[in-house]
Amino acid sequence: MARERPIEVAPGVTFPAWTYNDRIPGPTLRATEGDRLRITLINHSAHAHTIHFHGLHAAEVDGVAGIGLGLVQPGERTVYEFDAEPFGLHLYHCHVTPLASHIAKGLYGAFLIDPKEARAEADELVMVMNGFDTDFDRSNELYAVNTIPFAYMGEPVKVTAGELVRIYLVNVLEYDLVNSFHVHGNFFDWYPTGTSLRPAEYTDTVMLCQGQRGILEMTFSRQGRFMFHAHQSEFAELGWMGFFEVGCGASTACERSR
C-alpha cells in the first residue's frame, strides 16, 4: 500500500513521508529462489506510484510508466507477478518521475531472495542506509540506517561472541553520490549483491552507490561495544552511526575488549 503519512525521524522533526505500508523503509520482502511472487500495490496516496523490483522479470511488471502495468494512479491497484530470481540481496522502489523525489520521500525497501540451499545459520539484520532532506533543498540534513538517526547508539545491536552475524546492507540514499559501512575492531566477508556464495573481499569498510547492496558476514571474538558507521564523517555526525553490543553466550568463551 502506498500512502502519505508524517514520520518523526528525530525528536521534534516530522518528515512528510511517502510510504509503502506506512513505514520507511517499506517491509522487507523475502522469498526463496524460484518462488512465484504475487505482490499487490494499492495506491491510497494523492500521486501516481509504482514498484520497480531489482532482479529478473518480464517488461510487463517492470514498474515504469508507459510499459506493461505502467503507473498506478490514486485509488487504483495492480498486481506484480514474477518468479524470484536470481538469489541475492536486491531492493525495490517507486520508479515514477521525478524519481529522486519519490525515493527521497521514502518509497523503497529491501528484497531478499535466499538460495535454494540455505546459507549457514546466523543472527541476521537488514540495514537500509538512507537520509532525509528535511528542508527540501535537495541536500540531506539527517542520515541513518533504517530511518532513525543514532537509533543504534541508544539501543545497540546485541550479538553473541563466536556466533555468525549476517547483515543485509542496502544503499538507497538520495542526493549523495556514495555511502559506506565501516565496523570497528573487526573484519567481515563481503558478498556484493549476494549473488555468489563465495565472498569477494575480507575487509572492514565498503563503499556503495545508490542501488548497490551486499551481504556481510562476521564473527566477534571479544565482548564489548563496537561502533559501526558511515566512513563519511558528515554522515556519521548527522546520525549514521551505532554500536554492536557483543556478549558472551553461556557456552562461548570470549575475551573482554581492551
C-alpha positions as CSV (number, residue, x, y, z in Angstrom):
1,M,0.0,0.0,0.0
2,A,1.3,3.4,-0.9
3,R,0.3,6.3,1.3
4,E,1.4,9.6,2.6
5,R,2.0,10.0,6.3
6,P,4.2,12.1,8.6
7,I,7.0,10.2,10.3
8,E,9.1,11.5,13.2
9,V,12.6,11.0,12.0
10,A,14.3,12.7,15.0
11,P,13.0,14.3,18.3
12,G,10.7,17.1,17.2
13,V,11.5,16.6,13.5
14,T,8.5,15.3,11.4
15,F,9.0,14.4,7.8
16,P,6.1,14.3,5.3
17,A,6.8,10.8,4.0
18,W,5.6,8.8,1.1
19,T,5.5,5.2,2.3
20,Y,4.9,1.6,1.4
21,N,2.7,0.0,4.2
22,D,3.1,3.2,6.4
23,R,6.8,2.7,7.1
24,I,10.3,3.7,5.9
25,P,11.9,1.6,4.6
26,G,9.0,-0.5,3.3
27,P,8.6,-4.1,4.5
28,T,11.4,-6.4,3.7
29,L,10.3,-8.9,1.1
30,R,11.8,-12.4,1.4
31,A,11.5,-15.4,-0.8
32,T,13.4,-18.4,-2.0
33,E,14.9,-18.6,-5.5
34,G,12.2,-19.9,-7.8
35,D,9.2,-18.9,-5.7
36,R,6.3,-17.4,-7.7
37,L,5.6,-14.0,-6.2
38,R,2.4,-12.0,-6.4
39,I,2.6,-8.5,-4.9
40,T,-0.4,-6.2,-4.9
41,L,0.2,-2.4,-4.8
42,I,-2.9,-0.4,-3.6
43,N,-2.4,3.3,-4.1
44,H,-4.0,5.3,-1.3
45,S,-1.9,8.4,-2.0
46,A,-2.5,11.6,-4.0
47,H,0.2,10.7,-6.5
48,A,0.8,8.0,-9.1
49,H,3.3,5.4,-8.0
50,T,4.8,2.0,-9.0
51,I,7.0,-0.7,-7.6
52,H,10.2,-1.4,-9.5
53,F,11.9,-4.6,-8.4
54,H,15.6,-5.2,-8.9
55,G,16.1,-8.7,-10.3
56,L,14.9,-10.7,-13.3
57,H,11.4,-10.3,-14.6
58,A,9.3,-9.5,-17.7
59,A,9.0,-5.9,-19.0
60,E,5.3,-6.2,-18.2
61,V,6.0,-6.0,-14.5
62,D,9.0,-3.6,-14.5
63,G,7.2,-0.8,-12.8
64,V,7.9,2.1,-15.2
65,A,5.5,4.5,-16.9
66,G,4.2,3.5,-20.4
67,I,5.2,-0.2,-20.3
68,G,3.1,-3.1,-19.2
69,L,1.3,-2.4,-16.0
70,G,2.5,1.2,-16.0
71,L,1.6,3.8,-13.4
72,V,-0.8,3.0,-10.5
73,Q,-3.0,6.1,-10.2
74,P,-4.5,7.3,-6.9
75,G,-7.3,4.9,-5.9
76,E,-6.1,2.1,-8.2
77,R,-4.4,-1.2,-7.6
78,T,-2.2,-3.5,-9.6
79,V,-0.5,-6.9,-9.1
80,Y,3.1,-7.6,-9.9
81,E,3.6,-11.4,-10.6
82,F,7.0,-12.9,-11.3
83,D,9.5,-15.6,-10.2
84,A,12.0,-14.8,-7.6
85,E,15.4,-14.8,-9.3
86,P,18.4,-14.6,-9.0
87,F,19.2,-15.4,-5.4
88,G,20.8,-12.5,-3.6
89,L,20.1,-9.2,-2.0
90,H,18.0,-6.8,-4.1
91,L,15.8,-3.8,-3.5
92,Y,12.5,-2.3,-4.7
93,H,11.4,1.3,-5.1
94,C,9.0,3.6,-6.9
95,H,10.1,4.5,-10.4
96,V,7.9,7.5,-11.2
97,T,9.4,10.8,-12.1
98,P,10.7,12.9,-10.6
99,L,12.5,9.8,-9.4
100,A,14.7,11.5,-6.8
101,S,11.6,12.9,-5.0
102,H,9.8,9.6,-4.9
103,I,12.9,7.8,-3.4
104,A,13.9,10.6,-1.1
105,K,10.3,10.7,0.3
106,G,10.6,7.0,1.4
107,L,9.3,4.7,-1.3
108,Y,11.8,1.8,-1.1
109,G,12.7,-1.4,0.7
110,A,14.9,-4.5,0.7
111,F,14.1,-7.5,-1.4
112,L,15.9,-10.7,-0.3
113,I,15.9,-13.9,-2.3
114,D,17.5,-16.8,-0.5
115,P,19.4,-19.6,-2.4
116,K,17.7,-22.9,-2.6
117,E,20.4,-24.3,-0.4
118,A,20.1,-22.2,2.7
119,R,23.0,-20.1,4.0
120,A,24.6,-21.0,7.3
121,E,22.5,-20.1,10.4
122,A,23.3,-16.6,11.7
123,D,22.0,-13.7,13.6
124,E,20.6,-11.5,10.8
125,L,19.7,-7.9,10.4
126,V,18.6,-5.8,7.4
127,M,20.3,-2.4,7.2
128,V,18.8,0.1,4.7
129,M,21.1,3.2,4.5
130,N,19.0,6.3,4.0
131,G,18.8,10.0,4.7
132,F,16.3,12.8,4.9
133,D,16.1,16.2,3.3
134,T,14.0,17.9,5.9
135,D,14.1,21.4,4.4
136,F,13.6,20.3,0.8
137,D,16.7,21.8,-0.7
138,R,17.9,18.5,-2.3
139,S,20.5,18.1,0.4
140,N,20.2,15.8,3.4
141,E,20.1,17.1,6.9
142,L,19.9,13.6,8.6
143,Y,21.5,10.2,7.8
144,A,20.7,6.8,9.2
145,V,20.3,3.1,8.8
146,N,16.7,2.0,9.0
147,T,15.5,5.6,9.2
148,I,16.1,6.8,12.7
149,P,19.4,8.7,13.2
150,F,21.5,7.4,16.1
151,A,18.9,4.7,16.9
152,Y,21.6,2.0,17.4
153,M,23.6,4.3,19.7
154,G,20.9,4.3,22.3
155,E,19.8,0.7,21.6
156,P,22.9,-1.2,20.3
157,V,22.5,-4.3,18.1
158,K,23.0,-7.2,20.5
159,V,25.1,-10.1,19.2
160,T,26.9,-13.0,20.8
161,A,30.7,-13.6,20.6
162,G,31.6,-16.6,18.5
163,E,28.3,-16.6,16.6
164,L,27.9,-15.6,12.9
165,V,26.4,-12.2,12.3
166,R,24.9,-11.5,8.8
167,I,24.0,-8.0,7.7
168,Y,21.9,-7.4,4.5
169,L,23.1,-3.9,3.6
170,V,21.3,-1.8,1.0
171,N,22.0,1.8,0.0
172,V,19.1,3.9,-1.2
173,L,20.5,7.3,-0.1
174,E,19.3,10.1,-2.4
175,Y,21.2,13.4,-3.1
176,D,24.6,12.0,-2.1
177,L,26.8,10.1,-4.6
178,V,28.2,7.4,-2.3
179,N,27.6,5.9,1.1
180,S,29.6,3.4,3.2
181,F,29.7,1.0,6.1
182,H,32.6,0.6,8.5
183,V,32.9,-1.6,11.6
184,H,35.4,-1.1,14.5
185,G,37.5,-3.9,15.9
186,N,36.6,-6.5,13.3
187,F,36.6,-7.5,9.6
188,F,33.9,-9.1,7.6
189,D,33.4,-11.3,4.5
190,W,31.8,-9.2,1.8
191,Y,29.4,-10.7,-0.8
192,P,28.5,-7.9,-3.4
193,T,24.8,-8.2,-4.3
194,G,24.7,-11.6,-2.5
195,T,24.6,-13.5,-5.8
196,S,27.6,-15.6,-5.0
197,L,28.2,-17.9,-2.1
198,R,31.9,-17.0,-2.1
199,P,33.0,-13.7,-0.6
200,A,34.7,-11.2,-2.8
201,E,36.7,-9.5,-0.1
202,Y,37.7,-9.6,3.6
203,T,37.6,-6.0,4.8
204,D,36.2,-3.6,7.4
205,T,34.8,-0.9,5.0
206,V,32.7,-1.0,1.9
207,M,31.5,1.9,-0.4
208,L,28.2,1.8,-2.1
209,C,26.5,4.0,-4.7
210,Q,22.7,4.2,-4.7
211,G,21.1,0.9,-5.5
212,Q,24.2,-1.1,-4.6
213,R,23.9,-3.6,-1.9
214,G,25.6,-6.7,-0.4
215,I,25.8,-9.2,2.4
216,L,28.4,-9.0,5.1
217,E,29.2,-11.8,7.5
218,M,31.4,-11.6,10.6
219,T,32.1,-13.1,14.0
220,F,33.2,-11.2,17.0
221,S,35.7,-12.8,19.4
222,R,35.7,-10.2,22.1
223,Q,32.9,-8.8,24.2
224,G,32.1,-5.1,24.5
225,R,30.7,-2.3,22.4
226,F,32.0,-1.9,18.8
227,M,30.9,1.0,16.7
228,F,29.7,0.9,13.1
229,H,29.1,3.9,11.0
230,A,29.4,5.6,7.6
231,H,33.0,6.5,6.8
232,Q,31.9,9.9,5.6
233,S,32.3,12.0,8.8
234,E,29.4,14.2,8.0
235,F,27.0,11.3,7.6
236,A,28.2,9.8,10.9
237,E,27.9,13.0,12.8
238,L,24.3,13.6,11.4
239,G,23.0,10.2,12.6
240,W,24.6,7.3,10.6
241,M,26.3,5.5,13.5
242,G,25.6,2.8,16.0
243,F,27.0,0.1,18.2
244,F,27.2,-3.7,18.2
245,E,27.0,-4.9,21.8
246,V,28.8,-8.2,22.0
247,G,28.1,-10.5,24.9
248,C,29.3,-13.9,25.8
249,G,27.0,-16.8,25.3
250,A,26.5,-19.5,28.0
251,S,28.7,-21.9,26.1
252,T,31.1,-19.4,24.5
253,A,34.5,-18.4,25.7
254,C,35.4,-14.8,24.7
255,E,37.8,-12.1,25.6
256,R,36.8,-8.8,27.1
257,S,37.7,-5.9,24.7
258,R,40.5,-3.8,26.0
